[in-house]
Amino acid sequence: MNPIPSFLLHLITISVCLSLLIHGSICQNLIQETCITCSKDDANINYNFCISALQAAPPSQCTTLRGLGMVSIQIILHNVTDTRCHIKNLMEDRNLEPYVRMCLSDCFELYSDSIPSIKQAIRNYDLKRYVDTNIQISSIMDAATTCEDGFAEKEGAVSRLKERNGYTFQLSAIALSIMKLLQNAPAT
């Protein structure tokens, strides 16, 4: 058996590395292009937040736009579940003002109701039922807004969930924007 000449091995190595570099660059470009478009089309989406959120999920590193949509919905599920747990921990504080405790209780219920909604959104998205997915994700945006609005109803009440509600809202806006891109994309 003849060994592979070193120049040929070197050429193969360079070709493989170049291919991986280009492929990785294309994947990163998808995230960047998606976030540019989403942030231009929707004032609720911050470009840097979009990039950070999508790049943080390993499956997003090399996927299609449709795959990126699924990743964005799965990020919402993680966010909603984590926020619900955070609310539960906050409610264990015995020194909470009664109004704040009531708001947290309402938020806990809203986020609890959001978990089955986002799970159904994942199933509907998988079946390409984008209208139904849109309704479920929009309900999660409404839950985050309703939670935040509860604190604002009493003067001087401070929301302990402002940042988390903002993340939930923005993550939902990203998923909805990606679905809009998919629906407007030419059929292949």
LUMKEVO-242178 format. One line per field, with one value per residue (C-alpha): x, y, z; residue in three letters; residue number from 1. Coordinates in nm, 4 decimals. Example, Ala and Ser with C-alpha at 12.3 -4.5 7.8 and 13.67 -1.06 7.14 Angstrom:
2
x	(1.2300/1.3670);
y	(-0.4500/-0.1060);
z	(0.7800/0.7140);
resn	(ALA/SER);
resi	(1/2);
This chain:
188
x	(0.0000/0.1422/0.1361/-0.0474/0.2048/0.2506/0.1548/-0.1749/-0.2430/-0.1670/-0.4031/-0.6818/-0.6306/-0.6503/-0.9649/-1.1384/-1.0409/-1.1533/-1.4834/-1.5456/-1.4515/-1.6872/-1.9684/-1.9312/-1.9251/-2.2455/-2.4151/-2.3068/-2.4218/-2.7699/-2.7979/-2.6633/-2.8825/-3.1878/-3.1264/-3.0642/-3.3924/-3.5871/-3.4585/-3.5325/-3.8835/-3.9766/-3.8851/-3.9307/-3.6233/-3.2768/-3.0151/-2.7500/-3.0015/-3.1123/-2.7528/-2.6687/-2.9840/-2.9553/-2.5792/-2.6056/-2.8039/-2.5662/-2.8190/-2.8346/-2.4696/-2.5422/-2.9027/-3.1573/-3.3934/-3.6644/-3.4260/-3.3433/-3.7159/-3.7415/-3.4360/-3.5933/-3.9118/-3.7125/-3.5273/-3.8661/-3.9584/-3.6360/-3.6881/-4.0515/-3.9668/-3.6725/-3.8739/-4.1520/-3.8949/-3.7452/-4.0887/-4.1470/-3.8167/-3.9036/-4.2368/-4.0579/-3.9431/-4.1581/-4.0844/-4.2604/-4.5150/-4.8650/-4.9127/-4.5826/-4.6682/-5.0042/-4.8328/-4.5785/-4.8609/-5.0375/-4.7129/-4.6514/-4.9925/-4.9314/-4.5938/-4.7347/-5.0059/-4.7406/-4.5547/-4.8239/-4.8754/-4.5108/-4.4998/-4.8024/-4.6319/-4.3338/-4.5644/-4.7514/-4.4284/-4.2996/-4.6189/-4.5729/-4.8934/-4.7556/-5.0874/-5.1489/-4.7865/-4.8215/-5.1296/-4.9527/-4.6363/-4.8403/-5.0178/-4.6779/-4.5906/-4.9231/-4.8444/-4.5102/-4.6759/-4.9664/-4.7223/-4.5249/-4.8370/-4.9563/-4.6651/-4.7245/-5.0827/-4.9710/-4.7611/-4.4250/-4.4451/-4.1222/-4.1235/-3.8676/-3.9356/-3.8870/-3.5771/-3.7138/-4.0476/-3.8568/-3.6540/-3.9663/-4.1325/-3.8302/-3.7596/-4.1226/-4.0921/-3.7838/-3.9672/-4.2670/-4.0393/-3.8588/-4.1944/-4.2917/-3.9684/-4.0473/-4.3998/-4.2759/-3.9896/-4.0262/-4.1253/-3.8400);
y	(0.0000/0.3382/0.6125/0.9333/1.1926/1.4655/1.7478/1.5681/1.5122/1.8804/1.9811/1.7603/1.9067/2.2620/2.1774/2.0275/2.3212/2.5740/2.3913/2.3919/2.7594/2.8586/2.6399/2.7883/3.1372/3.0712/2.9513/3.2589/3.4771/3.3230/3.4305/3.7773/3.8269/3.6980/3.9315/4.2285/4.1653/4.0941/4.4052/4.6240/4.4831/4.4910/4.7742/4.5325/4.3351/4.4543/4.3304/4.2555/4.0708/3.8646/3.7706/3.6797/3.4742/3.2751/3.2203/3.0905/2.7865/2.5233/2.3896/2.7364/2.7285/2.5544/2.5279/2.6561/2.9474/2.6971/2.5320/2.8727/2.9288/2.6053/2.7022/3.0400/2.8715/2.6266/2.9227/3.0682/2.7396/2.7482/3.1154/3.0686/2.7618/2.9362/3.2532/3.0490/2.8867/3.2285/3.3629/3.0649/3.1390/3.5086/3.4189/3.2325/3.5684/3.6237/3.9974/4.0711/4.3487/4.2026/4.3838/4.2558/3.9042/3.9281/4.0437/3.7615/3.5139/3.6438/3.6244/3.2708/3.1705/3.3479/3.1790/2.8427/2.8737/2.9674/2.6368/2.4220/2.7005/2.7046/2.3243/2.3302/2.6012/2.3682/2.0888/2.3248/2.4727/2.1240/2.0611/2.3976/2.5280/2.8791/3.0548/2.8373/2.8776/3.2538/3.2546/3.0548/3.2643/3.5853/3.4636/3.4286/3.7859/3.8927/3.6995/3.8797/4.2178/4.1423/4.0343/4.3564/4.5723/4.4276/4.5881/4.9223/4.9435/5.0524/5.3631/5.2846/4.9096/4.7788/4.4835/4.2195/4.0655/4.3632/4.2222/3.8670/3.9888/4.1948/3.8906/3.6776/3.9455/3.9975/3.6245/3.5812/3.8713/3.7063/3.3760/3.5537/3.7514/3.4362/3.2732/3.5794/3.5440/3.1764/3.2535/3.5260/3.3167/3.1801/2.8135/2.5757);
z	(0.0000/-0.1003/0.1608/0.0720/-0.0433/0.2152/-0.0233/-0.1001/0.2709/0.3332/0.0503/0.1914/0.5389/0.4052/0.2067/0.5120/0.7350/0.4741/0.4320/0.8080/0.8311/0.5487/0.6835/1.0332/0.8870/0.6935/1.0124/1.2078/0.9179/0.9430/1.3064/1.2282/0.9215/1.1069/1.4016/1.1708/0.9913/1.3107/1.4878/1.1834/1.1446/1.5150/1.7508/2.0433/1.9381/2.0325/1.7847/2.0510/2.2686/1.9679/1.8793/2.2400/2.2895/1.9683/1.9834/2.3406/2.2248/2.0826/1.8259/1.6677/1.5693/1.2431/1.1393/0.8919/0.9472/1.0393/1.2861/1.4304/1.4818/1.6810/1.8848/1.9654/2.0896/2.3014/2.4545/2.5513/2.7201/2.9205/3.0080/3.1168/3.3259/3.4906/3.5578/3.7194/3.9487/4.0276/4.1210/4.3491/4.5252/4.5618/4.7204/5.0002/5.1406/5.4506/5.4491/5.1209/5.1153/5.0714/4.7381/4.5998/4.7198/4.5392/4.2200/4.2425/4.2980/3.9864/3.7899/3.9134/3.7808/3.4475/3.3995/3.5110/3.2457/2.9888/3.0177/2.8501/2.5952/2.4892/2.4785/2.2481/2.0419/1.9939/1.8727/1.6394/1.5042/1.4339/1.2326/1.0513/1.2054/1.2331/1.2987/1.6059/1.7142/1.6782/1.9031/2.1761/2.1689/2.1660/2.4804/2.6486/2.5507/2.7029/3.0225/3.0641/3.0014/3.2361/3.5067/3.4751/3.4579/3.7885/3.9713/3.7972/3.9215/4.2672/4.2990/4.4530/4.3961/4.2457/4.0118/4.0961/3.7561/3.5231/3.3546/3.3292/3.1920/2.9372/2.8333/2.7961/2.5871/2.3644/2.3183/2.2141/1.9703/1.8161/1.7662/1.6109/1.3814/1.2652/1.1898/0.9874/0.7887/0.7267/0.6118/0.3753/0.2374/-0.1144/-0.1248/-0.2016);
resn	(MET/ASN/PRO/ILE/PRO/SER/PHE/LEU/LEU/HIS/LEU/ILE/THR/ILE/SER/VAL/CYS/LEU/SER/LEU/LEU/ILE/HIS/GLY/SER/ILE/CYS/GLN/ASN/LEU/ILE/GLN/GLU/THR/CYS/ILE/THR/CYS/SER/LYS/ASP/ASP/ALA/ASN/ILE/ASN/TYR/ASN/PHE/CYS/ILE/SER/ALA/LEU/GLN/ALA/ALA/PRO/PRO/SER/GLN/CYS/THR/THR/LEU/ARG/GLY/LEU/GLY/MET/VAL/SER/ILE/GLN/ILE/ILE/LEU/HIS/ASN/VAL/THR/ASP/THR/ARG/CYS/HIS/ILE/LYS/ASN/LEU/MET/GLU/ASP/ARG/ASN/LEU/GLU/PRO/TYR/VAL/ARG/MET/CYS/LEU/SER/ASP/CYS/PHE/GLU/LEU/TYR/SER/ASP/SER/ILE/PRO/SER/ILE/LYS/GLN/ALA/ILE/ARG/ASN/TYR/ASP/LEU/LYS/ARG/TYR/VAL/ASP/THR/ASN/ILE/GLN/ILE/SER/SER/ILE/MET/ASP/ALA/ALA/THR/THR/CYS/GLU/ASP/GLY/PHE/ALA/GLU/LYS/GLU/GLY/ALA/VAL/SER/ARG/LEU/LYS/GLU/ARG/ASN/GLY/TYR/THR/PHE/GLN/LEU/SER/ALA/ILE/ALA/LEU/SER/ILE/MET/LYS/LEU/LEU/GLN/ASN/ALA/PRO/ALA/THR);
resi	(1/2/3/4/5/6/7/8/9/10/11/12/13/14/15/16/17/18/19/20/21/22/23/24/25/26/27/28/29/30/31/32/33/34/35/36/37/38/39/40/41/42/43/44/45/46/47/48/49/50/51/52/53/54/55/56/57/58/59/60/61/62/63/64/65/66/67/68/69/70/71/72/73/74/75/76/77/78/79/80/81/82/83/84/85/86/87/88/89/90/91/92/93/94/95/96/97/98/99/100/101/102/103/104/105/106/107/108/109/110/111/112/113/114/115/116/117/118/119/120/121/122/123/124/125/126/127/128/129/130/131/132/133/134/135/136/137/138/139/140/141/142/143/144/145/146/147/148/149/150/151/152/153/154/155/156/157/158/159/160/161/162/163/164/165/166/167/168/169/170/171/172/173/174/175/176/177/178/179/180/181/182/183/184/185/186/187/188);
